[in-house]
Amino acid sequence: MENKKPPYVKKGGKKMLPKPPRFNIMWIYAIIILSLFAVQYLFSGNQASDTTYQQFETNMLKAGDVEKIVAFKNSDLVTAEVYIKKDKLTEDKYKKVRTNENFAVSNNGPQYKFNYGSYELLQSRLTEAQKDIPAEQRVPIVFESRENGWLSWFLTFVFPVLLIIGFWMFFMRRMGGGAGGGAGGQIFNIGKSKATLFDKESQVNVTFNDVAGLEEAKQEVMEIVDFLKNPKKYTNLGGKIPKGALLVGAPGTGKTLLAKAVAGEAQVPFFSLSGSDFVEMFVGVGASRVRDLFKQAKDKAPCIIFIDEIDAIGRARGKNSMIGGNDERENTLNQLLVEMDGFGTDSGIIIMAATNRPDVLDSALLRPGRFDRQIAIDKPDLVGREQIFKVHLKPLKLAEGVESRKLSAQTPGFAGAEIANVCNEAALIAARKNKQAVDMQDFQDAIDRVIGGLEKKNKIISPEEKRIVAYHEAGHAIAGWFLEHADPLVKVSIVPRGLAALGYAQYLPKEQFLYTKEQLVDGMCMTLGGRVAEDIVFGKISTGAQNDLERITKLAYAMVAYYGMSPIVGNVSFADQQEQQFNKPYSDHTAQMIDEEVRKLIQGLYESTKVLLNEKREGLELLANKLLEKEILFQSDLEEILGKRPFSSRTTYDEFVNGEDNSDQAPVAENIHPEPVGDSTEVLQGPPQG
């Protein structure tokens, strides 16, 4: 007889027998609940309604509705149970006792019950009440001997209590560390750490080869991994292992991906958890989980602990705390500070953390000795975006002409997650069009969708509204075309996109870190072009410029209050107004002066833009009519209508794609990143940078 070998499952390169199916504890819970219902159904019996003898005699006995009466001794009294004839139960007066109270089943009796002094008195009273009725039609009364024995008492009272106690003990044992279930979900192990351990048995597949565009950050964390693999290389020179590394950057820049790569590259245990895993409603749980986490880490040392979104527990202490209340988050942070660099030293444990809000973190958490290295992960530059595109283009079937270099130049300001989204959207668009490969046009459509939202060609717009949108977008295009320092225009469209945008103008801003006053002014004039065009052509304005005004207002306040570009206010820079809501660093007179300068600046730019569009009124009309005809115009169409742009400045796209790349030159810049200019009907090429 042939012996069949059991099927094997490969795990970590080893053949292992498959695990038997786990027993589902929910079946136990279901059985216990059903048992409680069964006990209630079996032992509760038919609940007879209480009544009095007078009501019984008047409404039931004399009406001829009673089938029989059963009496039994109940303490010092006699209880009589009344059975109603089945044909009489259909009457409305017996509607309440027709079915059982707990279940919708027929109540076979008794339907009523009442108490009386003694059996002899009850019998004589019934005989007196039925003296006018023939003997053969009188309702008999039967006396039964009922004694509440111990079994009945046990089943009625003790058994349900014991069942509930047993269920509760089983539940507590289960939650307290019984078979199955994670330690974090057990009620007695609620203080245990929720960290996920990655070691040789459960290795992460992401490596440093999957991380592109973060060369400096990779070098920093690779050194940490190398230290854990070859500690003598550093200790021989007297170096000490760093305590922690804090990854700081905007959302989508690759902080968590970099941590995954560390877990995949490091041949040491890797504990991964989120900052919110420490947060619990019970007092002391967060601190207990921190202690348990480091206890596990000491047992596995050397190892790495990664805490994602550490700002959930690392916020600065003493802010927004309730007076007299116990701040559980602060207790958790205090325990974390002690474990990272307290009186007792932890050897071989490296802490990695990620956050996009370093400004809210406690200063004690950021000092050397705890997080020795703060690794800034910014949005990628031209070269970084090209490398990220190469990673995400690998799994796609690409047509000829798709170059990561061109895509990189066309997506300034995009983070790694947004680039991944562009590649995925391009593949979906190509599949929707039944193409065999993803071409450059699919990527252009994907970029438009990521920037401006879903194209809605079927959106019903009245001819008058469409005309207003056309002149609005033409005003943006004309202002940008004839202003030297404005971003070069790529495309103008009046096809609705997204939730609210009825049209948009797409620009290709130059990749730069320093902005001159002339560039900011020309950008604001270009943004005002839509509102000015409506004013000139229709003599009235619409709500389409709402986001235009928001952007230029924000930028105007930045020029006056932050960048020192107002001769009246002077070369001063005040703190962010959002951070100084209750304690502004200037007087009310200065605030009034700032407001006046902002209004004066915006009004002056509005008038100069109006002069420009009046001079180019013929081009404005031609461009708007062409938009109404074709709905989408490109740079070549603008050159055909307006002629060559009268400025010879090259774009970043031309410099990078055609080989004249100056991106390696390190700009000398302070923390100056003004908002690019746009509106709800004008979408910039790339997300706004703050």
Secondary structure, DSSP 4 states (H G I P E B T S, - for coil): -PPPPPP-EEETTEEEPPPPPPPPTHHHHHHHHHHHHHHHHHHH---PEE--HHHIIIIIITTT-EEEEEEEEETTEEEEEEEE-TTTTTSGGGSTTSB-SSSSSB--S--EEEEES-HHHHHHHHHHHTTTS-GGGSPPEEEE-----HHHHIIIIIHHHHHHHHHHHHHHHHHTT-SSS-GGGSSTTTTS--PEEE-SSS-----GGG--S-HHHHHHHHHHHHHHH-THHHHTTT----SEEEEEE-TTSSHHHHHHHHHHH-SS-EEEEEGGGG--SSTTHHHHHHHHHHHHHHHH-SEEEEEESGGGT-BPTTSSPPTT---HHHHHHHHHHHHHHSSS--SSEEEEEEES-GGGB-HHHHSTTTS-EEEEEPPP-HHHHHHHHHHHHTTS-BPTT--HHHHHHT-TT--HHHHHHHHHHHHHHHHHTT-SSB-HHHHHHHHHHHHH--B-TT----HHHHHHHHHHHHHHHHHHHT-TTSPPEEEEE-S-BTTTBS-EEEE-----S---HHHHHHHHHHHHHHHHHHHHHHSS--GGGHHHHHHHHHHHHIIIIIS---TTT-S--PPPTTTTSSS-SS-HHHHHHHHHHHHHHHHHHHHHHHHHHHHTHHHHHHHHHHHHHHSEEEHHHHHHHH-S-S--PPPHHHHHHTT---TTSPP---S--PPPP-BTTB--SS----
